[in-house]
Amino acid sequence: MADQKNLGDEGQEMTVTLTLDDDTQLECVVLTIFEAGEREYIALLPMEGADAEEGEVYLYRYSETEDGEPVLDNIEDDDEYEIVADAFDELLDSQEYDELIGEDELEDL
C-alpha cells in the first residue's frame, strides 16, 4: 500500500513516501500523473536504494478524495499494468522526442 505526502505546489519537486509491504518507508519523486484507459496513474522514482540506482519506476493508480487528498492504489491486474506501462513508455518517448527537436525546430515544421 502507498501513503502519499507532499503532492504539493506546482514548480516544486513533489515527493511521495511509500510504505512498503515490510513497513519500510521509501521516499520517491513524482515523475508525472498521466491517463491510461479511463483512469489516472502516477509514476514514481525512488530517491534512494537499489531501485533508484537502476532507474526503476513505480506505477500506481492515482485518484483524489472529495477533499482533494491524493490516493495511490496498487495495480493488481497484469493486463492493466501492461496498458499503464505502455502508456508511460509512450509518454517518455514523446518527451524525449520533444527534447531532441527543440521548440524552434517544431515552429519551422
C-alpha positions in Angstrom: 0.0 0.0 0.0 1.1 3.5 -0.6 0.9 6.5 1.6 1.1 9.9 -0.1 2.7 13.0 1.2 3.9 16.3 -0.3 1.9 16.2 -3.5 2.0 20.0 -3.4 2.7 23.2 -5.2 3.5 23.4 -8.9 7.1 24.2 -9.7 8.4 22.4 -6.7 9.6 18.8 -6.7 6.7 16.7 -5.5 7.5 13.7 -3.4 5.6 10.7 -2.0 6.5 8.5 0.9 5.6 4.8 0.2 5.1 2.3 3.0 6.3 -1.0 1.6 5.0 -4.4 2.5 7.7 -4.9 5.1 6.7 -1.5 6.7 9.8 0.3 5.5 9.3 3.7 4.1 10.7 4.9 0.7 10.8 8.5 -0.5 10.0 8.9 -4.2 9.9 11.8 -6.6 6.7 12.2 -8.6 7.7 12.0 -12.3 4.2 12.5 -13.7 0.5 11.9 -13.3 -1.0 10.6 -16.6 -4.0 9.0 -18.0 -4.2 5.4 -19.4 -7.6 3.9 -20.4 -10.1 5.7 -18.3 -8.1 6.1 -15.2 -5.2 8.3 -13.9 -1.9 6.8 -12.8 1.2 8.1 -11.1 4.9 7.3 -11.9 7.3 7.5 -9.0 11.1 7.3 -8.9 12.7 6.2 -5.7 15.2 8.7 -4.3 17.5 6.1 -2.6 18.3 2.4 -2.7 19.0 -0.1 -5.5 15.8 0.8 -7.4 16.9 4.4 -7.5 20.3 3.5 -8.9 18.7 1.3 -11.6 16.2 4.0 -12.5 13.3 1.7 -11.5 9.9 3.5 -11.8 6.9 2.6 -9.7 3.4 2.9 -11.2 0.3 3.2 -9.2 -3.4 4.1 -9.7 -4.0 7.7 -8.8 -7.2 9.3 -7.6 -8.2 12.0 -5.1 -10.7 12.0 -2.3 -13.6 14.5 -2.2 -11.3 16.7 -0.1 -8.6 16.7 -2.8 -6.3 14.3 -0.9 -4.3 12.0 -3.2 -4.9 8.3 -3.1 -2.5 5.7 -4.5 -3.6 2.1 -5.1 -1.6 -0.9 -6.3 -2.2 -2.2 -9.9 -3.2 -5.8 -9.2 -4.1 -6.9 -12.7 -1.3 -7.9 -15.2 -3.2 -6.7 -18.2 -3.9 -3.3 -16.6 -0.3 -3.0 -15.6 0.8 -3.7 -19.3 -1.5 -0.9 -20.5 -0.2 1.5 -17.9 3.5 0.6 -18.6 3.0 1.0 -22.3 1.3 4.4 -21.8 4.1 5.6 -19.6 6.7 4.4 -22.2 4.9 6.3 -24.9 4.8 9.4 -22.7 8.6 9.1 -22.1 9.2 8.6 -25.9 7.2 11.7 -26.7 9.1 13.8 -24.1 12.4 12.6 -25.4 11.4 13.4 -28.9 10.3 16.9 -27.8 13.7 17.4 -26.1 15.6 16.2 -29.2 13.8 18.5 -31.5 13.8 22.0 -30.0 10.7 24.2 -30.0 12.3 26.4 -32.7 12.5 23.4 -35.0 8.9 22.5 -34.3 7.8 26.0 -35.2 9.6 25.6 -38.6 7.6 22.5 -39.5 
